[in-house]
Amino acid sequence: MQISILNVYDCRNLGDLAITLCQISWLKKYLNPNTILIHSSFWRKNAEIFGDSSVPPLVQSNPTHNIFLKIWMPFWITLLFYLRKGAKFKEFSHSDFCLLSGGGYFYSSNSFFPSRAFFLSALGGILAKMAGVRTFLFPQTIGPINKAVDLWVIQHLCRVLDRVFVRDRKSELFLSQRGLGTGKTFFIPDIVNAMPLLLPHFYDASIKKLGLGISVVDYSFASSFDSIALNHYLSVLSNSAAHYFAQTGEPIRLFVQVSIPNIDDDLPVAKLLYQLIRQRGIPVDIFPVGSPLEKYIHAVQGCRFFIGSRMHACIFALSSAVPTIGLAYQPKFFGLFEQYEIRRYVYPIQAVSTAWLCSALDSMISGEHEIRAFLRKKSVHLANQVVSTLTDTTQEFFIKTSR
């Protein structure tokens, strides 16, 4: 069996790396494929991790500096798949199963124009079905979608896919209200919640807990993030770090989940926050950027408490039973915290105040042991839910449907 994973992002984003590794682990454990191909616009960089399994996407996001070719390439590839011609079609048609990688791709960009990344991500699934390959959308958030063309694209994608897995109830409601994916949409939490089962060596219960971890974000890709918003965000975090230090005398550790220079990079924000905290005489460091994912997760596990501005950093903490506060730049955070039944500990990132964040920290400090015990049970439940639902749904489909 040959399986293709489409739409994998640059795995220098440790959240997307975790998604991909969990998907591969699940596929190997439950479907036992001979070959897994990982299609990505960042395939050359990802090859440093996945070797020859890392291959180009069906449609390159930026294949040339020629604007004419850049615009028409997706249409040319689509025509070739329709005619069942060309090297890409012949290569891809050997796949027995295809999944669209989980992650935060299907939402409208904050620019006036339709999102090219949104379109190309959906096009990959459409081409897979044109090639006659069984294709699932793996646990994904859909929305917010505020452009008519984006809505049209997602409508067509949901019509052709065999199964649509959404990772929050809001996405499920969005589709059901529009009659999309009826009979083939299933709610499954983000697959990284199953990491303790799929990649257990990433977890070490013996790690000592100390200090406050903070994962930072430059959320300009999702909404307005001007100097006023940046200064507000940094002020709230530095004030809350000072409050925590005054309460506990413990150090602060900053985490950078994504550092892809000139594309998606949280490191500059982390450096600014580091300076603000250090100026107050508080012990602080930045966990080394470029460290292996396993060491990153172990470092998150080593925090006594965690404030997460990146969703998968929050998942790393929550699945390790670390009491966690979420600062949400998109609605997907709220779905995650609802699944862990700690909805009161997540707040919109642009509206959060020092008073709210310090109060949330105080609440966690006072109820630390109860919260930690609750999260430990909840993380086990969610991990089993993800694996069992994915496995049962997929095996049922394979029994009923030939290639």
N, C-alpha and C positions, 0 to 999 in steps of 0.2 A: 504493500500500500504506500502510495506517495501522497503526502499532505502538504498543502501550501498555506502559509500564513501571510496574509496581505496587510498592508498599511502599518507595518511596524515603524515606529518613530526612531529617532536617533537614540541609541541606548546609552548615551551619556546622560540622558534623563533617567535617573535610577528608578523612577516609577514605571516608565515604559520598559526598562530592562526587567524589572520584577514581573510585569505582566507577561512578557515574552517567555521568560524562564518558567513561570508557572504554567503557561499554555503548553510549552514543550514537555514539561514533566507530566502533565495530565494526559497529553496525547500518547506519550510513550508507555504510560502505566495502563491506560484503558483501551487504546486502539492499536498499540504495538506496530507503528508504521515502519517500513524499511527506510524511508527517506522523508525528512522534513525540510522544506525550502522556506526561507524567511525573506520575503520580498519587502524591500524598503528603498525609499529615495536616498537613504543614508547607508546603503548596502556596503560601500567601501569601508566606512568607519566601523560599521557593525561586524564586518568580517574579522576584526581584531578579537571579537568574542566568539563568533559563530563559525568562523572559517569558511569553507566552501559552501556551507548551507546558506550563507548570506548572498542573496542575488538581487538584481535590479527589480524595480516594480514593473507591473504590466505597462504602466504609462509613467514616464519620467516627469517629475514635477517641474524640472527646469533643465530640459535636455540641451538647450542651445541658447546663445545670446540673440539669435535671429527671432525677432518678435513674431514674424509670420509663422515660422515653424513651431514656435512655442504654443501659439493659439490653435493651430490646426493638427498638431500631433495627436491629441486625444481622439479627434474625429477620424483620423486616418487609422489608428489602432482599432477603433470601434468598427470601422468598415471592414478591416481585415478579419476580425473575429466574426462579424456577421457573415462574411463570405467563407469563413473557416479556412483562411489562408494565412501564410506568413510564418516566420520562425517562432515568434512569441506564441502564436496560437498552437502550433504543433508541440512546442515544449510544454505549455501549460495544460493542454488537453490530456496529458498523461497523468495528471493529478486525479486521485480518487475522491478527495475531500478537500475543501477549502474553508478557512475561517478568516473573517475580517477581525483583525486584532482588536482587543478591548482597549479602552483609553478615551480621552476626551476630544474626539474629532468631530462629532456631528452636532455642531452648534454654529450659529451665524457669527461671522466675524464682526468686529466693532467698526469696520470701515463701511463706506457707502456702497461699495461694490460687492457682488457675490464672492464668496470665498473659493479660491481655486483649490485649496487643500480639501475643503469640504466636498467639492465636486469630484476631484480625483479619487478621494477615499471611497465615495459611493460608486464611482465608475468601475473601480476594481472588482467590487462585488457583482455588478451588472455584467461585466465581461466574463467573470467566472461562470455565471449561469449561462451566458451565450455559448460557452465552451462545453456545456453539459455537465459541469462539475457540481456536486452537492455542496452547498455553501451556507454557512451559518454566520450570523453576526454575534460575536462573543460579547460577554457582559459589558454594556456600553451605556453611557448617558446620551439621551437624545434631547437636544434643546439647551438653551433657548434658541428658537428659530423665529426670526422676525423679518425674513425676506421671502417674497413669494417664490422666487426661483429656487431657494434652498428648500422650501416646503415641497415644491414640485419634485425635486431630486429625491428627497427622502420618501415621498409617496411611491415613486417608481421603484426605489430600492426595496422597500418593504413588500411590494407586490411580487418581486422576483425571488427574493431570498427564501430558503427552505425553513429556516428558523431564525427568530429574532430574540436575542437574550438582552434584556435591559437590567441595569444594576440598581435602579431605584424606582420607587412607586410613581414618582412624578413623570418619569419617562413612559412608564406603562400607561398612565392616565392620558398623557399627551397623544399616544398612538390610538388608544381605544376611543377617545372622543372624536377622532377623525376616521375611525373605521379602518385603521391601518394594521396590518399584521394579524388580523383576526384569525384565531385558531392556531397560530404558530408563534405567538409572542409569550415568553416566559420570563418571570422575574427571577434573577439570580444575582446575588451581591457580587461586587468586584472580585475577580478571581484571585487577586492578591490576598484577600481574606483567608484563602485556603493555603497560603504559603506554609504555615506550621505543619500541614499534612503533606504537601507536595514537595517541600524543600526543608525538611526538619533540621538539617545541619545549619541552617541560617539562624537558629534559635538556641540560646544557652540560658537555662533557668538559673544557673549559678552565678551569673554576673551581678555584681554588687550595684545597688541603685544609689545614685548621688547626683544632686543638682537639677537644674532646670534646662531642658533642651528646647531650642527654638528653631524651627525651620522657617526660613524667610522666602519671600517670593517677589519677583518683579512681575506684576500681573498686567502689564501694559498690553499683552496679547489678548486680554479678555475684556478690559474696560479702561476708562480713563485713569491714567496714573501719572499726573503732572507733578510738579514740584510741591504743590500744596498737599496733595494726597500722600506723596512720599514722606514729607516731613511729619504729617500727622501719624502715619503708620510707624515711622521710626520712633517718634516721641512716645506713643502708647507702649511700644515694646520695651523701650529703654526704661521708662517709668515702672513698668511691671516687673522688669528684671531687678530694678533697685528695690522694689517692694518685696520681692521674693528673697533677695539677699538679706534684707533687714529682718525678715521673719525667720530665716533658717541659717544664715551664714554660709550657704552652699554656693558653689560656682555656677556659672552660666556657660552653656556650650551651644554654639550656633551651627546649624546644618544647612548645607547647600545641596539640594536634590538635583538641580539642573545647572550645568555650566557649559553652554555651547556658545562661545563668543560670537557676538553680532547676530545671533539668532534667538536664543532663549537662555538668558544668563542671570542667575540670582546672586552670583558672587559679588558684584559691585554693591548691592544692597546689604549683603552680609558684612562687607568691610565697613560701610558707613555705620551700621548698628554696632559693630565691634568697637569702633572709636568712641561712640556715644557712651557705651557701657563702661569702657575702660577709663574714660575721663572721670567717671564717678568713683574710681578706686575699687571697682568690683572685679573679682577674678573672672576672666572670660577668655574663651578661645574659639576658633573656627575649626571644626572637624576637617581634616585634610581633604581637599577637593581632589577627585580622581582616585580615591580609595575604592577597593572592591566592594560590591554591594553587600557581601556577607559582613565585612567589617563595619560598614555604615549601619547596618541593622543592629549589630551587636552594640555599637555605640549608642544608638537610640534606646536599646534595651537597658543600657547602663544609666539612663536618666531616671530620676525619681518622679519627675513630672515633665510634661511636654506641651508646648504650644506649637501647633502646626498650621502653616499657611500654604502647604502643598498637601494635596489629598493623600497621596501614597505615603508620604512621611507620616501622616496621621495613622494610616493603616498599619505601618510598621510598628508604631507605638501601641496602638490599641490591641493589635494581635499579640503583643508582648505583655499585655495587661498593665501598661503604663498609663496612669490617669492623664487624659489628653484634652486640651482645649483646641477647638478648630476656629480659624479665621477664614471665612469663606469668600473667595473671589468669584465663585460660581455656585449655582444651586446644588450641584452634585454633593457638596459637603454635607448639606442638611440630610440628604438621603442616607449617607454613611452614618452619621451620628444617630439618626432615627433607628437604624438597624442595630446599633449597639445600645439603644435605649438610653442615651445620654444627650438628648436633643437640647437640653438646657445649657450645654457646654459648647455650643457653636454659635457664631455671631457673624454678620456681614462685615467683611474686612474694612470697607470704606466708612462704616458707621460706628465701629467699635470705639469705646472710650477707655481711658485708663481706669476709671472707677469700675466699669463692668469687668474688665480683665482681672484687676486686682481682687475683686469680690469673688470671681470664679476661681482664682488661685487659692484664696482663703478657704473656700468651700471644699476644694479638693484636698488641701492640706489637712483640714479637720476630719474629713471622711476618707482619708487615704486608704486604709486597710479594707474598708467595706467596698470602696470603688474598685480597688485592685482585685479583690476576690470576685466581684461581679463581672468585671471585664474578662477575667480568666475563664469563667464559665461561658460567657457570651462568645468569646473568640472561638472556643471549641465548637459551640453550636453552629456558628456561621461557617467555619471551615468545613464541617461535615455537610452543611446545607449546600454549599457551593459544589462540592465534589459529587454528592449524591444526585443533585438535580441535573447537573451537566451530564453525568454519566447515564442516568436513566433516560433522559430526554433524547440524547444522541443515539444510544443503543436501540431505543424504540423506533426512532426514525430509520436507522440503518436496516432493521428487520423488515420494516414495511416498504422501504423504497430501495430499489436497485439503482445503480449509478445511471 
